[in-house]
Amino acid sequence: MLEIVALVGLVVTQPLLDVLGRSPDFFLFHRADREQVLLLVGLIAVAPTGALLLLGALTRLGGRMARSVTHTLLVGLLIAALAVQIGRHGTPLRGVPLLLVAGVVGVAAAVAHRRWRTPGRVLRVAAAGPLAFVGIFLLLSPSSVLVLPRSADGATGTAATTVHPPVVMLILDELPLVSLLGPDGRIDATRFPHFAELAAGSTWYRNATGVSGWTPYALPAMLTGRYPARDAAPHYAQYPDNLFTAFGGLYDIRAEESITRLCPPSRCEQPVSPEQGLGVLVRETRGLLGQITAPHESRIDPEDSYREQTAAEAGLDAAEPIPDDPKFRWDNLDDNQPARFTSFLAGLKPTPRPTLHFLHLLMPHSPWQFLPSGARYDGPEDLPNEGAGWVELARQRHLAQLGYTDRLIGETLRTLRATGLYDQATVVVTADHGVSFSKGYQGRGMDAIKAAPGEVAWVPLFVKTPGQRAGRVDDRNWEHVDLLPTVADEAGIRIPWRVDGRSARDTPRAAGQKHFYDRPGEPTPIPDGVPKPPPLPAVHPLVGTTVGERPSGGSARVADLAGFRAIDPDTGTLPALIWGTVPEGVPDGTLLAVAVNGRVGAVVPVVPPDPGGRRFAALLADDQLFHAGQNRLDVYQITTDGGLRLLALS
């Protein structure tokens, strides 16, 4: 009995538990709980041995000779099976030649076992092997966390997160790195305290660049690991190999996409559950045993099964038409992004299974309509973003909305910490591209990338790994095709397709080799090196001061004066954007001071009229200027001697 136990342990138990022990994804994919894993291990350790022992017991009915011959035959056959496994790994023999050699080894072993006592004694000592193999699986293998989860803080979901940590990805849009920087090149903690908090506990890849200034090209490159190669809609049918399909077999996916649809319905909307239950585990393990004992080459990797798409998934994913237009979801630009963010926050909770939390948030992307406090303001859609005065206003509105984005980052960090997910998770915060506010080159096309690449290409990128507490800066030459390989490495996911990017765990790419794609397949080299922040315009000394009685003279027309008559801050909307015109006799460049309730909120220049006839506009970013009820708006002309002249408003 002990000899049979030892040989079955070497032929069946050890190789099966070795492969399954290195394949926790096999159990995760089939949603196996702890009891099912333990039952499977018990069956592997007991069932084959039990069947052979029962056969040996039945031979007692035939007498001592029958029992002895049967035992010798079993020893020979098991040693021959062991020889097949050893020969396949240690020799070039395969197929019939390997079977013949294994047969000779089995016969020789049976003869030796029958003639001498030593082989039998060795096998009886080796009968302790199956217990050792089970112990290694339960205590030391990668799959052991599914049976004996390790938890220092009692958090839920530790078995899954130890194997594959939760991943939280927040992709912002149209955010240049330089907008976050202070004069010292660090995150400006005064204006953006939560981005600074994030940097203090994560790895800041300061030399990170997007690969395109257009989201339909930039975001697929980030989520596929490949440079833009063709003009295609950012749809899962056009990009079937992406973050969601790579993670979707093992990870539950909670994805909020804005203008892309890269996550197929079978992964995000109506995920198809794989076959589950002990019967499925036994069936798959039986097939694995056939591969292990076969005399020919085979892929012994049960993890690969989760990459196969079922017919149900294929039918579900093919249910909608395949779009051709890269802007096929352009209408979603006006979706309520704060509501999308609220939905994302609500899902940030530890779960028993690995989970990917993904949000592409169109912030601080235009249209700019939020103050740093989160209050909303309205403005004309045709307000210029270029030209003297207008580009400065565009930057101010961008920075104000970035201040609100900073508050959203703070809410994300607070929620992650409150739920206990922060320490467990890999957290990624980045943006797909930036935007230029350089005069004459506002935007993110080729003119802007050539004149101001530091504003268009360089984006913030923060990666916090599980358990990371100290911040650090990494200035490697990062391109955003590196995002998927890096996140996959951190999550323990293998990418089964070729990628252009490289993981941050690999050797960095050479310096100076950065590429930007205004059109797919047409890379434009851009200079390497972390950009320096442009100097912020000086704040006029009148801003924030109280204005008393001033002489009057002149006039100005201001849109929506009625909005100041009855302000209700509880609605979340303030008349914070002021625009209008002045008489033709007022020269361009004349400074106007805009005050609310007697305090100056902005100083702006008079500019040539835009197509709408407007000659000035001002953003009142400080919502403390306003109060409930009726408010007073005043516009003053700053005279050449520095005085103020109150303009009559209409």
Summary of the structure (lengths in Angstrom):
residues: 650
radius of gyration: 33.8
end to end distance: 103.4
largest distance: 125.1
contacts: 2121
relative contact order: 0.12
helix: 42%
strand: 16%
